Amino acid sequence: MSARNPAISRRTALKTGLAAGVGAALLTRAEPAAAATHPGLLHTQADFDRMRAQVNAGAQPWKAGWDRLVANAHSQSTWTPRPTATIIRGGDGQNYPQLYNDIHAAYQNALRWKISGSTAHGNKARDILNAWSGTLTTVTGNADRFLAAGIYGYQFANVGEIMRGYSGFDLARFQRMMLNVFHPLNEQFLTNHNDACITNYWANWDLCNMNSILAIGVLCDRQDLIDRAVTYFRTGAGNGSIMHAIPFLHSGGLAQWQESGRDQGHTVMGVGQMGAFCEMAWNQGIDLYGYADNRFMKACEYIAKYNLGQDVPFTPYTWGTGQNCAQQTHTVISSAGRGHVRPVWETVYHHYAVRRGLPMPYAAAFVAQLRPEGGGGDYGTTSGGFDQLGFGTLTHARVAATATLPAGTTRSLRSANYPARFIRHQNYLGYLHEVSASSDAQTRQDATFTIVPGLAAPNGYSLRAANGQYLRHYDFRVRLAADDGTATFKSDATFYAVPGVASGSVRLESSNFPGRYLRHRNYELWVDPYDGTSGFRDDSSFTAVTAWA
């Protein structure tokens, strides 16, 4: 048996063990950890490069996300921070809103600097971080202090990671603040759970503290903290570990979230908290999104489906409360807060659907409803609107493998799996009909379109018929209609091209309903959600060929 390769890092070993589902504990570190990837929390440098390129090109949906960021009061370089030595959340003297408002102002200014290059915004983000690291010594309050340490800890660390290396930013002092003020509370909670039964606190309490430990570990190049957080995600005894946060699997690719019987506001918050954890781990080379056969994806689909107004199965959930673990049971899913809105969906959707090519029809529908996502200050002034950094449309929307169509030319679009049939309009509806040289002139004309840059996005495409009208979807049926000048029409008539199943073919994804593609069904044209099957890919693939007319 050959000797183990000494060049394999602990991060590689951890990633390999997680992927294999290994249950053995990690060995105690005997040598200094390799430095973490920087920037490597919610955003990498490649992410910032993508954001900048897309915004500068005016490409959608990134430009819409950028416009929402710029419109937010927290993103202005005139923001005045209000640092204080002691932050209190819970109990008398609460003052924690000044912390979360300043964190979000720092984050939003940091984004504007990274994308636009504006030093005014970079300086503001730096000054906010320096002001707090030179002032804050204590986070306290009742049990809610652990929420403050977790949520604001991971968010603060993310801003520090973005600003690493910026002129005048005191990174060392900021790291000391994170390690001395936030991390002890994070660790105290995961270890003791405020001296309560370990299942007393909901999944989000664990998750936000796990997020903070992971983020601080990356910020401070502390591999022990990274390992601690990742191991807890996988095997921790509290409700934030994945098997406790997602206790039950259901048919249809769904999985029940731990707080589903409580209310939907906190359940949707869980998408944001676990999504942030998985994204930060991913950017360190650790795939937790895919852990336990994409268990988190199944929970996201369950949560999205119910909050879109559809029924989902529910298994009674029992947990221990208080200090004596007195049992309580949820017997039905809670309708409280159903349809709750938080800017958490773009991150998870773009990982599973774009990075991995997996169908997420319910998450895709939520993305379509909420786009462009905003951030702190866009969802009310209370703490719930600041539980996540937001702006996922700008920061996490990813370009799928792209394909091109010959814009400015007239073409016919041939089906990949029915090569004698072509996209055409008839009586103002879209069909897939047989067309040949012997077809009458009207049929050949109706199967001919001019391909133009997308009415709603220059990086997309619209199909214009000879009469000047466009193919668009309405109630997801493809129709021919005149441009009425509305934003809705332009979006309904714009599609993004991605590679199809055959060489040279494309699939046309709806610009305003991500995850839905133009496809033929019973020879009618619809915009349907991708179901992951080869049949769907065949039915949604078309090749632009010489025009029939």
Secondary structure, 3 states (H helix, E strand, C coil): CCCCCCCCCHHHHHHHHHHHCCCCCCCCCCCCCCCCCCCCCCCCHHHHHHHHHHHHCCCCCHHHHHHHHHHCHHHCCCCCCCCCCEEECCCCCCCCHHHHHHHHHHHHHHHHHHHHCCHHHHHHHHHHHHHHHCCCCEEECCCHHHHHHHHHHHHHHHHHHHHCCCCCCCHHHHHHHHHHHHHHHHHHHHHHHHHCCCCCCCHHHHHHHHHHHHHHHHHCCCHHHHHHHHHHHHHCCCCCCHHHHCCEEECCCEEECCCCCCCHHHHHHHHHHHHHHHHHHHCCCCCCCCHHHHHHHHHHHHHHHHHCCCCCCCCCEEEEECCCCEEEEECCCCCCCCCCCCCCHHHHHHHHHHHCCCCCHHHHHHHHHHCCCCECCCCCCCHHHHCCCECHHHHHCCCCCCCCCCCCEEEEEEECCCCCEEEEEECCEEEEEECCCCCCHHHHHHCCEEEEECCCCCCCEEEECCCCCEEEEECCEEEEECCCCCHHHHHHCCEEEEECCCCCCEEEEECCCCCEEEEEECCEEEEEECCCCHHHHHHCEEEEEECCC
